[in-house]
Amino acid sequence: MTKNQKLVTLSTTVKDSLGYLPNCTAEQIPLVAKKTVPHSSAPKVFWNHFVNFVNEKL
């Protein structure tokens, strides 16, 4: 995921008539990544969770 990459578009039921949500048209709000997140693998994520569990719970 890279910075400013569009992730999804959020649909709302209430229009922003006051202008608090920039870059929005009617009831659609684009959600974009605030920062770049490096790619990870499943074993690495599992290992990190396991190590955190051992360090915090045991």
C-alpha positions, 0 to 999 in steps of 0.5 A, spaced: 500 500 500 502 506 498 501 513 500 495 516 497 493 510 494 485 510 494 483 504 498 475 504 497 469 509 497 465 510 503 457 511 501 453 515 506 446 517 507 447 524 509 450 529 505 455 534 507 452 540 506 457 544 511 463 543 507 467 539 513 469 533 508 474 535 503 474 532 496 467 529 497 461 529 492 454 528 494 454 522 498 461 519 496 467 519 500 474 516 498 478 513 503 486 513 501 492 511 505 495 516 509 502 513 509 506 507 505 505 500 508 510 495 506 508 488 504 508 483 509 508 475 509 503 471 513 509 467 517 512 474 519 505 476 521 504 470 525 511 470 528 510 477 530 504 476 534 507 470 537 513 474 540 508 479 542 504 474 546 510 471 549 513 477 551 506 480 554 502 474 557 508 469 559 
